[in-house]
Amino acid sequence: MNIEKICSEYQTSLKAFLHKNISNSDDVDDLLQEILIKTYHNLTTVHDSNKIKSWLFQVANNTIIDFYRQRGKGAELSQDKLWYSDTEENVLQQLSMCVVPFINELPREDAALLTAVEIDGISQKEYAEKIGMKYSTLKSRVQKSRKILHSLFNECCEFSIDNQGRVMNFQARKKKCSSC
């Protein structure tokens, strides 16, 4: 196979592959040219003409990796480029101040259970043995207590959650929350 035939046959699919991985169209054109140069210089290393397509896309993939590596080396982070600052409190740190007051609003048994498991870090199995309860029963009670705690948080605050379920931000609801 010659280079002209390879270029005409795979250029469109290579360009689509690059666009899927690179957002800037100028960079896509530069990388496509780089891939074609690498193909020209190394085509003789491919002995099986049936494997040219997979070899070509492996060259493209490696070129993309090199592109991002090179880009990352020159980029230095400065305080101006960060979207947050070290002094700004993390959302979870802010919410953690409310956990104990909310737990204390739960019924006494639920509060003791969540304090032991969530705050003190005692395993559920260990706590079940300590209070003489079946492990499966304790697990159910922990889940029930967590749901009640969650509803207390939801009564107080409105949460912004990302697509992985992490709390990104929160805002107090109109009524003032007495717990935190």
C-alpha positions as CSV (number, residue, x, y, z in Angstrom):
1,M,0.0,0.0,0.0
2,N,1.3,3.5,-0.8
3,I,0.9,6.6,1.3
4,E,-1.5,8.4,-1.1
5,K,-4.0,5.5,-1.0
6,I,-3.8,5.3,2.8
7,C,-4.3,9.1,3.1
8,S,-7.3,9.1,0.8
9,E,-8.9,6.0,2.4
10,Y,-8.5,6.9,6.1
11,Q,-8.2,10.7,6.3
12,T,-11.9,11.3,7.0
13,S,-12.1,8.7,9.7
14,L,-8.8,9.9,11.3
15,K,-10.1,13.5,11.3
16,A,-13.3,12.4,13.0
17,F,-11.3,10.4,15.6
18,L,-9.2,13.5,16.3
19,H,-12.2,15.7,16.6
20,K,-13.7,13.3,19.2
21,N,-10.6,13.8,21.3
22,I,-9.4,17.3,20.5
23,S,-11.6,20.3,20.8
24,N,-9.6,22.9,18.7
25,S,-10.0,22.3,15.0
26,D,-6.6,23.9,14.3
27,D,-4.9,21.4,16.6
28,V,-6.8,18.6,14.8
29,D,-5.4,19.7,11.5
30,D,-1.9,19.9,12.9
31,L,-2.2,16.5,14.5
32,L,-3.6,15.0,11.3
33,Q,-0.6,16.3,9.4
34,E,1.8,14.9,12.1
35,I,0.1,11.5,11.9
36,L,0.5,11.5,8.1
37,I,4.2,12.4,8.4
38,K,4.7,9.5,10.9
39,T,2.8,7.2,8.6
40,Y,5.1,8.2,5.7
41,H,8.2,7.6,7.7
42,N,7.1,4.3,9.4
43,L,4.8,2.6,6.9
44,T,7.5,0.1,6.0
45,T,7.3,-1.3,9.6
46,V,3.8,-2.7,8.8
47,H,4.2,-6.1,7.2
48,D,0.5,-7.1,7.0
49,S,-1.7,-4.8,4.9
50,N,-4.8,-6.0,6.8
51,K,-3.4,-4.3,9.9
52,I,-2.8,-0.9,8.5
53,K,-6.0,0.6,9.8
54,S,-5.4,-0.5,13.4
55,W,-1.8,0.5,13.2
56,L,-2.8,3.9,11.8
57,F,-5.3,4.5,14.6
58,Q,-2.7,3.4,17.2
59,V,-0.4,6.1,15.7
60,A,-3.2,8.6,16.0
61,N,-3.9,7.6,19.6
62,N,-0.2,7.9,20.6
63,T,-0.1,11.3,18.8
64,I,-3.0,12.5,20.9
65,I,-1.4,11.3,24.1
66,D,1.9,13.1,23.1
67,F,-0.1,16.2,22.3
68,Y,-1.6,16.4,25.8
69,R,1.6,15.5,27.5
70,Q,3.4,18.3,25.7
71,R,0.7,20.7,26.5
72,G,0.7,19.8,30.2
73,K,4.4,20.3,30.6
74,G,4.3,23.9,29.7
75,A,1.3,24.8,31.7
76,E,2.1,26.1,35.1
77,L,-0.6,26.8,37.6
78,S,-0.8,30.1,39.3
79,Q,-3.1,31.3,42.0
80,D,-5.0,33.4,39.5
81,K,-5.8,30.4,37.3
82,L,-7.4,28.4,40.1
83,W,-11.2,28.7,40.5
84,Y,-10.9,28.4,44.3
85,S,-8.6,29.6,47.0
86,D,-7.2,27.7,49.9
87,T,-8.9,30.0,52.4
88,E,-12.3,29.3,50.9
89,E,-14.1,26.7,53.0
90,N,-15.0,23.5,51.2
91,V,-18.7,22.8,50.8
92,L,-18.3,19.5,52.7
93,Q,-16.4,21.3,55.5
94,Q,-19.2,23.8,55.8
95,L,-21.9,21.1,55.9
96,S,-19.9,19.0,58.4
97,M,-20.5,21.7,61.0
98,C,-24.2,20.8,60.8
99,V,-23.9,17.0,61.1
100,V,-23.6,16.7,64.9
101,P,-26.4,19.2,65.6
102,F,-28.7,17.3,63.2
103,I,-27.8,13.9,64.7
104,N,-28.6,15.3,68.1
105,E,-32.1,16.2,66.8
106,L,-32.8,12.5,66.0
107,P,-34.4,10.2,68.6
108,R,-31.9,9.2,71.3
109,E,-31.3,5.6,70.0
110,D,-30.8,6.8,66.4
111,A,-28.5,9.6,67.5
112,A,-26.4,7.2,69.6
113,L,-26.2,4.8,66.7
114,L,-25.1,7.3,64.1
115,T,-22.7,9.0,66.5
116,A,-21.0,5.6,67.1
117,V,-20.9,4.5,63.4
118,E,-20.5,7.8,61.5
119,I,-18.7,10.1,64.0
120,D,-16.7,7.7,66.2
121,G,-16.0,5.3,63.3
122,I,-17.0,2.1,65.1
123,S,-17.9,-0.7,62.6
124,Q,-21.6,-1.6,62.4
125,K,-20.7,-5.2,63.2
126,E,-18.8,-4.2,66.3
127,Y,-21.5,-1.8,67.5
128,A,-24.2,-4.5,67.0
129,E,-22.2,-6.8,69.2
130,K,-21.7,-4.1,71.8
131,I,-25.4,-3.3,72.2
132,G,-26.6,-6.9,71.8
133,M,-28.4,-6.5,68.5
134,K,-28.4,-8.6,65.3
135,Y,-26.1,-7.2,62.7
136,S,-28.7,-7.2,60.0
137,T,-31.1,-5.3,62.3
138,L,-28.5,-2.7,63.1
139,K,-27.7,-2.3,59.3
140,S,-31.4,-1.6,58.7
141,R,-31.5,0.9,61.6
142,V,-28.4,2.7,60.3
143,Q,-30.1,3.1,56.9
144,K,-33.3,4.3,58.5
145,S,-31.4,6.8,60.7
146,R,-29.4,8.1,57.7
147,K,-32.6,8.7,55.8
148,I,-34.0,10.7,58.7
149,L,-30.8,12.7,58.9
150,H,-30.9,13.3,55.1
151,S,-34.5,14.6,55.4
152,L,-33.3,17.0,58.2
153,F,-30.6,18.3,55.9
154,N,-33.1,18.7,53.0
155,E,-35.5,20.6,55.2
156,C,-32.8,23.1,56.0
157,C,-30.8,23.4,52.8
158,E,-31.2,23.0,49.0
159,F,-28.3,21.1,47.4
160,S,-26.7,21.2,44.0
161,I,-25.5,17.7,43.2
162,D,-23.1,16.7,40.3
163,N,-23.7,13.7,38.1
164,Q,-21.7,11.5,40.4
165,G,-23.9,12.4,43.4
166,R,-21.4,14.7,45.1
167,V,-22.6,17.9,46.8
168,M,-21.3,20.8,44.8
169,N,-23.0,23.7,46.6
170,F,-25.9,24.3,49.0
171,Q,-28.1,27.2,50.0
172,A,-30.3,27.6,53.1
173,R,-34.0,27.4,52.4
174,K,-36.1,30.5,53.2
175,K,-36.8,29.6,56.8
176,K,-33.8,29.9,59.1
177,C,-32.4,26.5,60.1
178,S,-31.9,26.2,63.9
179,S,-29.6,23.2,63.7
180,C,-26.5,24.8,62.2
